[in-house]
Amino acid sequence: MSLEAITSITDAEEHARRIKAEAAANAKKAAAETKVRGEQKIAEAAEKARAELEELARKTEAKAQADADELAQSTENKKAAMRAHAEARLDKAANLIVERIVKD
């Protein structure tokens, strides 16, 4: 083999090694960038989920408070109606007692 052919082969092998090393470095860099982007996406998704959960908790608390207020008002109305009914019956009961005492 001539010196020129050996030099050409050596240059080609060296060029192939450089290409291979560059490809490996590029792949490593791409993998690192992908990992960073993936971690950013996970962090964004976690933050979005936290915000949605916080909003849902706020809405749930507001709904529970509204329901409790409504129930309290309804209970208060029932209590007032029962009191009025009892007071009306109290007068009737008092009259009945007076009638029985007077008759005896």
C-alpha angles and dihedrals in degrees: 000000000000124000090244092056091048091049090048092050091046091050091048091049091048090048090050090050091051092048090048092048091048091049091050091048091047091049091049091048092047091049091050092048091048090050091051092048090048092051090049091051091049091049091048091049091048091050091048091049091048091051092047091048091049091050091047091050090050092050092046091051091049091049092048091050091049091049091048091049091049092049091048091051092047091049091048090051092049090048092052091048092049091048092051091048092048092048090051090051091045091063090049091048092048091051090049091052092048091050092052093047092048092047092052 
